Amino acid sequence: MVSKWGGEYMSGSDLREWRLRRARGAIEEYVRGVKKKVSDINWVLGVLKGPFGVSKEEALMIMAQLRNDVTFMWDPERLERMEKLERRIKAEEW
């Protein structure tokens, strides 16, 4: 299907994959904590819960996958940020 702007619409599975990649990217940026804007936990929660966000279960699944990703470099600060985010997600209403 083609949109009125000439581009193609995403199918349901394409949209789901895009949302999951976007959520993973937001979680990674928050955990890295390099940029000031993305080091705010409310920013990442806004991305995860926003209009193109993911479910609570999907967010926790992404975090579990990230924890098991051997290519992601973990240090104590990143682990602390990940644990803080996980606690907030579990406590939040979705």
Secondary structure by P-SEA (a helix, b strand, c coil): ccccccbbbbcaaaaaaaaaaaaaaaaaaaaaccccccccaaaaaaaaaccccccaaaaaaaaaaaaacccccccaaaaaaaaaaaaaaaaccc
